[in-house]
Amino acid sequence: MNNQELLEIIKQAAKNKTKILHLFNKRLTNLPPELFELSHLEELGLSGNQLTTLPPDIAKLSKLKVLYLSNNQLTELPSEICQLSHLKLLYLSNNQLTALPFKIFKLSHLKALYLNGNQLTVLHYNISKLFNLCLLMLNDNQLTTLPREIGKLSHLEILNIDNNQLTILPPEISKLSHLKQLYLSNNQLTALPLEFYLSNLEKLTLFENLLPIQTDFLKLVNQPAKIINYLTLQILKEKLGEEKKYDVIINILSSLLVVTIVIILLLLNI
């Protein structure tokens, strides 16, 4: 789409006070200032373009509830996006984002956040301020840890962290009492927290990790309690084994100490 065609669409949207404007797959590389004068917009679709930056003027679209920015080439987001206080759905999948704006927590009405397919290495603790989130997509990033504060997302129902580099989960993840689906495949997990229990969980994927579990159990994705119980049992067995080894070592050392004392006493008598 050339610039003239785009301006004509924007002109018509302004005239009709359009609330929904979709500009998907138009090969857009930049956005004209006129677009941000459409202050009545509630939904803007810009996915599937070639955008590398998002102008700060995005803040002018203060009534936005839905914003599609997936499948572009964004490397960062302007802090002004955090002024869209009515935003409920934010699609940022398949870009090149390495971090989120620090004030992302101001989007307190956000219900769904799609961040999959980016280059995130850290998820900041202030994600916990998005307390209305029901869906969080973090799959296909480079996360090695999750902040403990993630446990404060009390309304979260779907959490996807497939295809990252997680080695451990924070125990606080067990506080996600409304969580129904948890995706953790293709990470580097060696264990789950002992406190791991999610009463409403309906689906759990743990394929391609370093967990002490048979593949047959991993296939029970719709029976998460069985997977969790099996892993918990394995962890307890491992800990018990370690304790037994420790007891054996202590006993050996105690015996050696007694023998040493006896030898010393015998030598003193001589």
Secondary structure as UniProt FT lines:
FT   HELIX           3..16
FT   STRAND          20..22
FT   TURN            24..25
FT   HELIX           33..37
FT   TURN            39..40
FT   STRAND          43..45
FT   TURN            47..48
FT   HELIX           56..60
FT   TURN            62..63
FT   STRAND          66..68
FT   HELIX           79..83
FT   TURN            85..86
FT   STRAND          89..91
FT   HELIX           102..106
FT   TURN            108..109
FT   STRAND          112..114
FT   HELIX           125..129
FT   TURN            131..132
FT   STRAND          135..137
FT   HELIX           148..152
FT   TURN            154..155
FT   STRAND          158..160
FT   HELIX           171..175
FT   TURN            177..178
FT   STRAND          181..183
FT   TURN            194..195
FT   TURN            199..200
FT   STRAND          203..205
FT   HELIX           215..218
FT   TURN            221..222
FT   HELIX           224..269
//
